[in-house]
Amino acid sequence: MKLFKICIFVLSVFTGFLAFGFAGATVNFLNDSSLKPLSSDLQKNFQINNDADLISGEPNLQESQIIQELEQYVPDLGDLDENEIYIDEINHRLFVTDTANNRILVFDLTLDNVLVDYIPEYVFGQPDFNSYSPGATESKLSAPGAIAYDQVQNNLFVFDVGNNRIMVFGASSIENGQDAVNIISPDEISLINPLIASRLKNNSTGSGSNKNNFISSIVLWCIISLLIIVFVVVIIFYVVKRKKQ
């Protein structure tokens, strides 16, 4: 009888734990998959440039060479895609996606647009170089992907995959951890200059990824709960059978 009560207690505790985990997974899914727009006063001052000749387009040989250089000397960046770096040849800066650390790094370039060194000067998506956590505020990023740059208005476009949104940062002057000037829904990507959109579309599956993570979490919880329930039922059956004997 004592074992039976223990089994019931364990089952009750696990049921509460399961409910808590399910609620947490649901909250995370809702937080990650919804668009976080900025206040209207910031949005109304933002304009999208459509001058295709001055927008970042297809990757070039120099970008490929820099990727090889970064992967060799800054291995923490991992394997970079050509849509995850951009060379600002006018202001001599290099923007690089650091997906694992939820940020965009900015490196200085020489007048010939060659890396000065392998130490970044600025960071988008984090308040400083010692911060790495994902976030969904106006200044934080979560698993950023492809980037593009508007050299006319000096705006950096970042596909914030973890939050399923496109962040737009003003880059005329840069400060660590600065707020975005606008946030665009992936559903509105067709309204952006086509060359920018073509780079960002490589990461347009963010919401699907979040949905899959959510479903995977629920399936895992269900499997664990089923195993626990089966275990408890077997114990109860064993106790009842022993009692009858």
KOLVEXGU-120074 format. One record per residue: z, y negated, x of N, C-alpha, C in turn; residue in three letters. Coordinates in steps of 0.1 Angstrom, whole numbers, plus 2048, in hexadecimal, padded with zeros to 3 digits. Layout:
% residues N
ZYXZYXZYXALA...
% end
This chain:
% residues 245
80080C8088008008008007F3809MET8077F48148087E981D7FA7E6823LYS7F37F18277E67EF82C7DC7E9822LEU7DE7ED8167D67E880B7D77D980APHE7E47D480A7E67C68097E17BE815LYS7E27C58217DC7BE82C7CD7BD82BILE7C67C78267B87C68247B47BB81ACYS7BC7BA80F7B97B08057BB7A280CILE7C57A08147C879481B7BC790824PHE7B879A82C7AD7988357A079482DVAL79D79A82279279781A793789815LEU79E7858107A077880B79E76D815SER7A476F8217A276682C793764830VAL78D77083177F76F83577676882APHE77976A81E772764813773755814THR77F75081778174181A77973D826GLY77974583077274183D76374183APHE75E74A83275074B82F74C73E827LEU75473A81D75172F81575172281EALA75A72182775B71683074E715839PHE74A72183E73E72184773271D83FGLY73172283372571F82A724710827PHE73070B8247306FC82172C6F482EALA7316F983A72D6F284671F6F2849GLY7196FE84770A7008497026F7840ALA7076F68337006EE82A7006DF82DTHR70C6DA83170E6CC8357056C9841VAL7056D284B6FD6D08576EE6CF854ASN6EA6D884B6DC6D88476D86CB840PHE6E06C68376DE6BA8306DE6AE839LEU6E76AE8436E76A384C6DB6A3855ASN6D76AF85A6CC6AF8636BE6AD85DASP6BC6B28516AF6B284B6AB6A6843SER6B569D8416B26918396AE685842SER6A667C83D6A26718456AD667844LEU6B06618506BA6578516B4649853LYS6B06428486A963584A6B262A84FPRO6AC6208556B46148596B560A84DLEU6BE60084F6BF5F68456B25EF843SER6B05E98376A45E38336A05D783BSER6AB5D08406A85C48486A15C7855ASP6A45D385B69E5D78676905DC864LEU68E5E38596815E98566765DE853GLN67A5D384C6705C984866B5C1854LYS6725C185F66D5BA86B6655C3874ASN6625CF87065B5D987864D5DA874PHE6435D987D6355DB87A62F5E6883GLN6265ED87D61F5F88856125F388AILE60F5F48976035EF89C5F85FA89BASN5EC5F68975E15FF8955D65FD89FASN5D85F78AA5CE5F58B55CD6028BDASP5C460A8BA5C36188C05C16178CFALA5BA60D8D45B760C8E25C360A8EBASP5CE6058E55DA6028ED5E560B8EALEU5E36168E45ED6208E05EC62C8E9ILE5F86328EC5F763F8F35EF6498ECSER5E66508F35DE65A8ED5DE6678F4GLY5D366C8F95D36799005DA67990DGLU5E06839115E768491E5DC684929PRO5E067D9355D667C9405DB68494CASN5D36849565D768B9635E4686969LEU5E66799695F267496E5FF679967GLN5FE67A95A60967F95260C68E957GLU6016969586036A495C6096A596ASER60669C97360B69C98061A698980GLN61E68F97862C68A977634695970ILE62F69C9676366A89616396B296BILE6306B69746326BF97E63D6BA988GLN63D6AD98B6466A79946546A898EGLU6566A49816636A497A6686B2979LEU6606BC9766646C99746696CF981GLU6646CA98C6686CF99A6756C899EGLN6766BB99C6816B49A268C6B0997TYR6896B198B6936AF9806936BB977VAL6966C797C6956D397469D6D4967PRO6A76CB9666AF6CB95A6A76C794DASP69C6C09506936BC94468C6C893ELEU68C6D39456856DF9406766DD940GLY66F6E59396606E593865C6D992FASP6556D09356506C492D6426C6928LEU6406C191C6336C091662D6B3919ASP6206B29196196A591C61C69B911GLU62069F9056236958FB6326918FCASN63969690664769390764A689913GLU63F68491964067992363666E91FILE63966292362F65792263064D92DTYR62564A93462564093F621633939ILE62A62993A62861B937622614943ASP61561494460E60F95060F600951GLU6125F99466145EA9466215E694CILE62C5EC9476395E994B63F5F2956ASN6365FC95A63A60596564760D962HIS64761495665261C95264D62A94EARG65663494F65364194B65D645940LEU65864993466164E92A66065D929PHE66C66492A66C67392A676678920VAL67168291867A68990F683693916THR69069191369A69B9186A06A190BASP6996AB90669C6B18F96AA6B88F9THR6AE6BF9046BA6C69046C66BD904ALA6C56B19096D06A79096CE69C8FFASN6C569E8F56C46958EA6C26878EEASN6B86848F76B66778FC6A7675901ARG6A466890369766590A69B65D917ILE69666292269965B92F68E652933LEU69264793A68863D93E68963C94DVAL67E63E95467E63D963675631967PHE67962B97267162197866562697FASP65961F97F64D62398664A617990LEU64261B99A63D6109A363260999DTHR62C5FF9A36215F899E61560199DLEU61460C9A460A6169A360D621999ASP61861F99261D62898762063698DASN62763699862D64299E63C64199DVAL64264C99B65164C99A6586469A6LEU66163C9A36696379AE6726419B4VAL6796489AB6836539AE68465B9A2ASP68E6649A369066E99769D66B990TYR6A165E9916AD65A98A6A965097FILE6AC6549726A864B9676B063E967PRO6AA6349626B06279616B6624953GLU6B06299496B562793B6B5634933TYR6BC6339286BC63F91F6BB63A910VAL6B36419086B363F8FA6B964B8F4PHE6C06498E96C66558E16D46588E5GLY6D96528F06E76548F46ED6478F9GLN6FA6458F86FF6388FD6FF63690CPRO6FF6429136FF6419226FA64F927ASP6F96509346F465C93A6FE66893APHE70A665936714670936716675928ASN70E67191E70F67691070367E90DSER7056899056FA6929036FA6978F4TYR7046948EC70569A8DF6FB6948D5SER6F669D8CC6EC6988C26F368F8B8PRO6EB6878B16F067E8A76E567A89EGLY6E96738936DF66F8896E1660886ALA6E665888F6E864A88D6DB643891THR6DC6358906D062D8946CD62D8A3GLU6D76328AB6D56338B96D56418BFSER6D864B8B76D96588BC6CD6618B9LYS6CB66B8C16C06758BF6C56838BFLEU6BD68C8B96C169A8B86B46A28BBSER6B46A88C76A96B08CB69B6A98CAALA69A69E8D168D6968D068269E8D6PRO67669B8D166A6A28D665F6998DBGLY6546988D46496908D964C6818D8ALA64667A8E164766B8E163A6658E2ILE6396588DE62C6508DF6316428E1ALA62763A8E662B62C8E96206228E5TYR6256178DF61C60C8DA61D6018E5ASP6136008ED6145F68F86125E78F3GLN60D5E68E760B5D88E16185D38DDVAL6205DB8D562D5D68D06395DC8D9GLN6365E38E36405E98EB64A5F18E3ASN6455FA8DB64E6038D364C6118D8ASN6586188D96586268DD65A62E8D0LEU6516378CD6536408C265864E8C6PHE6626538C066865F8C466A6688B8VAL6646748B966667E8AD6746848AFPHE67E6808A768B6858A768C69289FASP68869D8A56866A989E6936AE897VAL69E6AD89E6AA6B28986AE6AB88BGLY6AA69E88A6AD69687E6A1695875ASN69669B87868969A87068568C86DASN684684878680676876679671883ARG67266688166C65F88D673652890ILE67965189B68164689F67863C8A7MET67962F8A46716258AB67A61C8B3VAL67961C8C06826138C867A6088CEPHE67F5FC8CD6795F08D467B5F28E3GLY6705F18EB6725F38F966D5E7902ALA66C5DB8FB6695CF9036745CD90ESER6805CF90A68B5D09136945DB90FSER69A5E29186A15EF9156B05EE919ILE6B85F39106C75F49136CA603910GLU6D36099176D86169146DE617906ASN6D96218FF6DF6248F16DB6198E7GLY6D16128E86CD6088DF6C960E8D1GLN6CA6068C76C660B8B96B760B8B8ASP6B26148AF6A46148AB6A16078A3ALA6946038A36905F889B68B5FC88EVAL68860988D68460F88068461E881ASN68562487568463387467963686AILE67063F86D665643865666651860ILE66365485466366284F657669854SER65867685764D67E85B64267E851PRO64667C84463C67C83963366F83AASP638665842630659843628658850GLU62766385762166386461265F864ILE60C6628585FE65E8575FC64F857SER607647855606639854606633862LEU60A63B86C60B63687A5FD637880ILE5FB62F88B5EF6308925EB63E895ASN5DF6438935DC6518945DE6578A2PRO5DD64F8AD5E06548BA5EE6578BCLEU5F764E8B76056518B760965D8AFILE60365D8A360666889A6026768A0ALA5F76768A75F26838AD5FC6888B7SER6036808BE60D6848C86196898C1ARG61D6828B662A6858B06296918A6LEU61D6948A261B69F89861F6AC89ELYS61F6AD8AC6236BA8B26316BE8AFASN6396B48AA6476B78A764A6B5898ASN6406B68906416B38816476BE879SER64C6C88806526D38796626D3879THR6676C887C6766C787D67D6CC871GLY6796C78656816CB8596806DA857SER6746E085A6736EF85967D6F6862GLY67E6F186E6876F78786956F6873SER6996EB86D6A76E98686A96F385CASN69F6F48546A06FD8486A270C84DLYS69A70F85769B71D85C6A971F862ASN6AE7158696BC71786F6C6719864ASN6C47118596CE71284E6CD720848PHE6C17258456BF73283F6C573D849ILE6C373B8566C874585F6D774685FSER6DD73A85E6EC73985D6F1740851SER6EB73E8466EF7448396ED75483AILE6E275883F6E07668406EA76D849VAL6ED7668546F776B85E70576D857LEU70976284F71676384871676E83ETRP70A77083770A77B82D70B788833CYS70578A83F70679784671479A84AILE71A790850728792855731794849ILE73078D83E73878F83273679D82CSER72A7A282C7277AF82772E7BA82FLEU72E7B883C7347C28457437C2843LEU7497B68427577B584075B7BC833ILE7547B98287577BE81B7567CD81BILE74B7D382274A7E18237567E782AVAL75A7E18357657E683C7727E6834PHE7747DB82C7807DB8247807E5819VAL7747E78137737F18087757FF80DVAL77080281977380F81F782811822VAL78880782679780882979E80A81CILE79A8038117A180480479F8127FFILE79281780078F8247FB79782F802PHE79982D80F7A08368177AF836813TYR7B582B8117C382A80D7C58307FFVAL7BC82D7F67BE8337E87BD8427E9VAL7B38477F17B28567F27BE85C7F8LYS7C38568027D085B8097DB85B7FFARG7DC8517F77E78507ED7E685B7E3LYS7DA85E7DE7D88697D47DC8767DALYS7DA8787E77DD8857ED7EC8867EEGLN
% end
